[in-house]
Amino acid sequence: MEDQAGICKALLDRFKPDKIHIVAHSMGEAVGLLLAEKIGEMGSSFINVEGNLISEDCGPLSRKSISVSFEEFNAREFDELKSLVRMSRDKSSKLWLLWCEKSDSLAYYKTSRSLIECSKSGNLLKIFEKLKVNKAYIYGAKNSEMKIIDRLHTIRKIPISYSGHFCMIDNPKEFYSTIAEVLSNRRAQ
């Protein structure tokens, strides 16, 4: 995650934007938070879309991936994960499969390991809580029982109705309207 945040920071250093609005989903949230920490006051807002903040946020795919050595993962598990997703009729699973098919197995494995370590440490939650920017936590209403929701005491939490983890696919109209409202600071914390 640190390496990916470093790559993002190098791009920002090259283009030198005045302000940065970070909208980060799922495992990308860890990269976004580590980036936000690196860019400091350049950051204007941070929207966490069901991103991993605590150990319980890490899903079964990441956990299963690192339950074996990389050699075993590369030889067997990565293809098995993709096969399981291929059998799903869920449209968000199809999107995950598309991303996974483009992924390098070593990158996926190392990212899963790093994500679980960062989430387990509690560091991601601390970074999110300490950010001094307009921030919000957006989640699919079908996932309202997630443990993290009760732990985000002072952070604005916004459910997206009729949606799950991929709320941008399940209910795009409400999702993108909510993003626009948060970015315009109308629904700020």
Secondary structure, DSSP 8 states (H G I E B T S, - for coil): -HHHHHHHHHHHHHH--S-EEEEEETTHHHHHHHHHHHHGGGEEEEEEES---SGGGS-HHHHHHTTS-HHHIIIIIHHHHHHHHHT---HHHHHHHHHHHHS-HHHHHHHHHHHHHHHHHTHHHHHHHH--SEEEEEEEGGGTT-HHHHH-SSS-EEEETT--TTHHHHSHHHHHHHHHHHHTTTT--
